[in-house]
Amino acid sequence: MTDLYPTGDDDRTAPGRGTGVTDERELARRTAAAHTAASRDVEAFLRRLPEVPSPGDVAEFGALVAREELLRAERQEATDAAGLPIPSVGRP
């Protein structure tokens, strides 16, 4: 991390910033962690996937990917709110 992005409670006392900045960054960190966990779940599933997937495997994979995508979108919204918008990522 660089000095450009202070961490922790320091954000609350920065000029022109209220506690909302710290809250937004904490939410961004939490949603990023949740997305990472969902990505790991997809990876774990793919590691144990049999050579010939069953219909249940296909359904489970669909559910895992849907969860990962939902959390990716939530992470994107949280990082946008925290002042880290990336307009070209995942958007038309």
N, CA and C of each residue as an Amber inpcrd file, in Angstrom:
protein
   276
   0.8540000  -1.1730000   0.0000000   0.0000000   0.0000000   0.0000000
   0.8940000   1.2280000   0.0000000   0.4550000   2.2720000  -0.6700000
   1.2470000   3.4940000  -0.7320000   0.7470000   4.5120000   0.2670000
   1.5160000   5.5640000   0.4400000   1.1130000   6.6490000   1.3370000
  -0.0620000   7.4390000   0.7770000  -0.3820000   7.2400000  -0.4880000
  -1.5010000   7.9620000  -1.0930000  -2.8340000   7.5490000  -0.5030000
  -2.8870000   6.3380000   0.0390000  -4.1260000   5.8110000   0.5900000
  -3.9150000   5.4390000   2.0480000  -4.1190000   6.3920000   2.9610000
  -3.9220000   6.0770000   4.3810000  -4.8700000   4.9840000   4.8310000
  -4.4710000   4.2660000   5.8590000  -5.2960000   3.1680000   6.3540000
  -5.8790000   3.4910000   7.7070000  -6.8780000   2.7180000   8.0870000
  -7.4280000   2.7560000   9.4340000  -8.0700000   4.0490000   9.8370000
  -7.9440000   4.3680000  11.1350000  -8.6260000   5.5060000  11.7260000
  -8.1030000   6.8500000  11.2470000  -6.9570000   6.8890000  10.6080000
  -6.4090000   8.1480000  10.1290000  -7.3630000   8.8460000   9.1730000
  -8.1640000   8.0770000   8.4530000  -9.0980000   8.6590000   7.4850000
 -10.1350000   9.5460000   8.1580000 -10.4760000   9.2510000   9.3780000
 -11.5130000  10.0270000  10.0640000 -11.0660000  11.4430000  10.3590000
  -9.7830000  11.6370000  10.5090000  -9.2910000  12.9640000  10.8760000
  -8.7080000  13.7210000   9.6940000  -8.7110000  13.1300000   8.5290000
  -8.1860000  13.8280000   7.3580000  -9.0650000  15.0300000   7.0430000
  -8.4490000  16.1350000   6.6280000  -9.2360000  17.3360000   6.3320000
 -10.3110000  17.0640000   5.2880000 -11.5140000  17.5000000   5.5780000
 -12.6180000  17.3650000   4.6330000 -13.2220000  15.9790000   4.5670000
 -12.8090000  15.0940000   5.4580000 -13.3380000  13.7330000   5.4250000
 -13.9700000  13.3930000   6.7560000 -15.1370000  12.7630000   6.6830000
 -15.8110000  12.3230000   7.9020000 -15.6180000  10.8450000   8.0960000
 -16.3390000  10.2830000   9.0110000 -16.2030000   8.8580000   9.2940000
 -16.7160000   8.0040000   8.1460000 -17.4860000   8.5980000   7.2360000
 -18.0170000   7.8380000   6.1100000 -16.9390000   7.2490000   5.2320000
 -15.8060000   7.9490000   5.0960000 -14.7210000   7.4440000   4.2630000
 -14.1810000   6.1420000   4.8350000 -13.9570000   6.1190000   6.1240000
 -13.4550000   4.9070000   6.7670000 -14.4770000   3.7900000   6.6320000
 -15.7490000   4.0830000   6.8340000 -16.8020000   3.0800000   6.7000000
 -16.8560000   2.5340000   5.2770000 -16.7350000   3.4190000   4.2850000
 -16.7750000   2.9910000   2.8890000 -15.5880000   2.1000000   2.5600000
 -14.4270000   2.4340000   3.0680000 -13.2490000   1.6030000   2.8130000
 -13.3630000   0.2520000   3.5110000 -13.9050000   0.2440000   4.7120000
 -14.0890000  -1.0300000   5.4170000 -15.0810000  -1.9070000   4.6600000
 -16.1530000  -1.3170000   4.1620000 -17.1120000  -2.0790000   3.3640000
 -16.4360000  -2.6180000   2.1030000 -15.6060000  -1.8030000   1.4650000
 -14.8850000  -2.2520000   0.2740000 -13.9680000  -3.4200000   0.6080000
 -13.2740000  -3.3480000   1.7320000 -12.4030000  -4.4570000   2.1490000
 -13.2150000  -5.7230000   2.4160000 -14.3460000  -5.5720000   3.0700000
 -15.1800000  -6.7460000   3.3770000 -15.7570000  -7.3820000   2.1200000
 -16.2170000  -6.5570000   1.1970000 -16.7900000  -7.1220000  -0.0320000
 -15.6940000  -7.7580000  -0.8870000 -14.4950000  -7.1980000  -0.8670000
 -13.3740000  -7.8110000  -1.5930000 -13.0370000  -9.1720000  -0.9830000
 -13.0430000  -9.2550000   0.3310000 -12.7700000 -10.5340000   1.0050000
 -13.8440000 -11.5690000   0.6740000 -15.1010000 -11.1350000   0.6460000
 -16.1940000 -12.0530000   0.3150000 -16.0680000 -12.5480000  -1.1260000
 -15.6970000 -11.6480000  -2.0380000 -15.5210000 -12.0370000  -3.4340000
 -14.3600000 -13.0130000  -3.5780000 -13.2810000 -12.7560000  -2.8470000
 -12.1300000 -13.6630000  -2.8760000 -12.5370000 -15.0550000  -2.3970000
 -13.3090000 -15.1090000  -1.3230000 -13.7700000 -16.3970000  -0.8040000
 -14.6370000 -17.1180000  -1.8370000 -15.4950000 -16.3830000  -2.5160000
 -16.3500000 -16.9870000  -3.5390000 -15.5070000 -17.5140000  -4.7020000
 -14.4770000 -16.7790000  -5.0850000 -13.5770000 -17.2370000  -6.1540000
 -12.8400000 -18.5000000  -5.7340000 -12.4510000 -18.5550000  -4.4760000
 -11.7780000 -19.7590000  -3.9680000 -12.7280000 -20.9550000  -3.9670000
 -13.9890000 -20.7110000  -3.6850000 -14.9770000 -21.7930000  -3.7210000
 -15.1060000 -22.3560000  -5.1350000 -15.0850000 -21.4790000  -6.1440000
 -15.1460000 -21.9330000  -7.5330000 -13.9010000 -22.7560000  -7.8470000
 -12.7460000 -22.2570000  -7.4370000 -11.5000000 -22.9880000  -7.6820000
 -11.5230000 -24.3660000  -7.0130000 -11.9600000 -24.4240000  -5.7670000
 -12.0210000 -25.7010000  -5.0460000 -12.9630000 -26.6740000  -5.7520000
 -14.0840000 -26.1600000  -6.2240000 -15.0310000 -27.0040000  -6.9510000
 -14.3670000 -27.5790000  -8.1990000 -13.6800000 -26.7290000  -8.9560000
 -13.0480000 -27.1790000 -10.1990000 -11.9340000 -28.1880000  -9.9320000
 -11.2840000 -28.0830000  -8.7990000 -10.2260000 -29.0400000  -8.4470000
 -10.8000000 -30.4350000  -8.1690000 -11.9860000 -30.4970000  -7.6040000
 -12.5640000 -31.7990000  -7.2550000 -13.5690000 -32.3010000  -8.3010000
 -13.7900000 -31.5530000  -9.3530000 -14.7510000 -31.9150000 -10.3920000
 -14.3200000 -33.2090000 -11.0840000 -15.2230000 -34.1620000 -11.1900000
 -14.8630000 -35.4010000 -11.8880000 -14.6920000 -35.1500000 -13.3930000
 -14.0690000 -36.0990000 -14.0570000 -13.8100000 -35.9430000 -15.4910000
 -15.1080000 -35.7430000 -16.2710000 -16.1590000 -36.4480000 -15.8550000
 -17.4700000 -36.2980000 -16.4910000 -18.4220000 -35.6990000 -15.4540000
 -18.7070000 -34.3960000 -15.5890000 -19.5950000 -33.7450000 -14.6140000
 -21.0210000 -34.2850000 -14.6890000 -21.6300000 -34.4240000 -13.5390000
 -23.0300000 -34.8440000 -13.4630000 -23.9160000 -33.6030000 -13.5650000
 -25.2160000 -33.7940000 -13.7810000 -26.1180000 -32.6450000 -13.7750000
 -26.0470000 -31.8580000 -12.4620000 -25.8420000 -32.5680000 -11.3590000
 -25.6920000 -31.8920000 -10.0680000 -24.4400000 -31.0290000 -10.0150000
 -23.3590000 -31.5150000 -10.6410000 -22.1200000 -30.7300000 -10.7090000
 -22.3430000 -29.4490000 -11.5070000 -23.0560000 -29.5780000 -12.6090000
 -23.3350000 -28.4070000 -13.4550000 -24.1700000 -27.3920000 -12.6790000
 -25.1630000 -27.8820000 -11.9510000 -26.0130000 -26.9890000 -11.1560000
 -25.2100000 -26.3180000 -10.0470000 -24.3600000 -27.0860000  -9.3760000
 -23.5340000 -26.5110000  -8.3130000 -22.5840000 -25.4590000  -8.8680000
 -21.9880000 -25.7500000 -10.0190000 -21.0840000 -24.7900000 -10.6490000
 -21.8320000 -23.5020000 -10.9880000 -23.0210000 -23.6320000 -11.5240000
 -23.8270000 -22.4530000 -11.8460000 -24.1110000 -21.6030000 -10.6220000
 -24.4350000 -22.2550000  -9.5190000 -24.7070000 -21.5290000  -8.2750000
 -23.4550000 -20.8340000  -7.7550000 -22.3190000 -21.5220000  -7.8280000
 -21.0680000 -20.9210000  -7.3580000 -20.6700000 -19.7130000  -8.1980000
 -20.8090000 -19.8280000  -9.5040000 -20.4550000 -18.7200000 -10.3930000
 -21.4170000 -17.5500000 -10.2050000 -22.6990000 -17.8480000 -10.0210000
 -23.6710000 -16.7730000  -9.7760000 -23.3420000 -16.0180000  -8.4870000
 -22.9670000 -16.7550000  -7.4520000 -22.5850000 -16.1200000  -6.1830000
 -21.3310000 -15.2670000  -6.3610000 -20.3590000 -15.8050000  -7.0830000
 -19.1220000 -15.0510000  -7.3320000 -19.4220000 -13.7530000  -8.0950000
 -20.2670000 -13.8420000  -9.0980000 -20.6100000 -12.6610000  -9.8950000
 -21.3620000 -11.6280000  -9.0650000 -22.2870000 -12.0710000  -8.2340000
 -23.0180000 -11.1590000  -7.3560000 -22.0520000 -10.4280000  -6.4260000
 -21.1350000 -11.1700000  -5.8360000 -20.1720000 -10.5540000  -4.9210000
 -19.1830000  -9.6590000  -5.6580000 -18.8580000  -9.9950000  -6.9070000
 -17.9980000  -9.1210000  -7.7080000 -18.6850000  -7.7880000  -7.9390000
 -19.9670000  -7.8330000  -8.2560000 -20.7330000  -6.6020000  -8.4740000
 -20.8230000  -5.7790000  -7.1860000 -21.0320000  -6.4590000  -6.0600000
 -21.0780000  -5.7480000  -4.7760000 -19.7310000  -5.1190000  -4.4550000
 -18.6560000  -5.8420000  -4.7540000 -17.3170000  -5.2900000  -4.5440000
 -17.1000000  -4.0500000  -5.4060000 -17.5370000  -4.1230000  -6.6510000
 -17.3880000  -2.9810000  -7.5630000 -18.1460000  -1.7640000  -7.0310000
 -19.3650000  -1.9750000  -6.5700000 -20.1540000  -0.8730000  -6.0060000
 -19.4760000  -0.2910000  -4.7720000 -18.9410000  -1.1520000  -3.9270000
 -18.2920000  -0.6900000  -2.6980000 -17.0130000   0.0750000  -3.0020000
 -16.2410000  -0.3900000  -3.9710000 -15.0090000   0.3390000  -4.3040000
 -15.3270000   1.6420000  -5.0170000 -16.3870000   1.6680000  -5.8030000
 -16.8270000   2.9350000  -6.4000000 -17.1600000   3.9410000  -5.2980000
 -17.9170000   3.5030000  -4.3030000 -18.3160000   4.3780000  -3.2030000
 -17.1190000   4.8230000  -2.3670000 -16.0700000   4.0050000  -2.3460000
 -14.8690000   4.3310000  -1.5770000 -13.9100000   5.2150000  -2.3730000
 -14.3330000   5.6370000  -3.5640000 -13.5070000   6.5400000  -4.3620000
 -12.5570000   5.8520000  -5.3110000 -12.8420000   4.5880000  -5.6520000
 -11.9840000   3.8310000  -6.5630000 -12.7680000   3.3030000  -7.7620000
 -13.4120000   4.1980000  -8.5000000 -14.1890000   3.7340000  -9.6570000
 -13.2780000   3.3250000 -10.8150000 -13.6490000   2.2520000 -11.4860000
 -12.9480000   1.8250000 -12.7080000 -14.0470000   1.6030000 -13.7510000
 -14.4150000   2.6390000 -14.4910000 -15.5650000   2.5810000 -15.3910000
 -15.4900000   1.4750000 -16.4550000 -14.2990000   1.1000000 -16.8960000
 -14.2170000   0.1460000 -17.9930000 -14.2910000  -1.3120000 -17.5440000
 -14.2380000  -1.5810000 -16.2560000 -14.2330000  -2.9570000 -15.7770000
 -15.6530000  -3.4610000 -15.5770000 -16.0330000  -4.4600000 -16.3440000
 -17.3280000  -5.1110000 -16.1800000 -18.5320000  -4.2530000 -16.5030000
 -18.3100000  -3.2050000 -17.2740000 -19.4320000  -2.3210000 -17.6180000
 -19.4400000  -2.0410000 -19.0990000 -20.6350000  -1.9680000 -19.6770000
 -20.7240000  -1.6940000 -21.1320000 -20.2900000  -0.2870000 -21.4660000
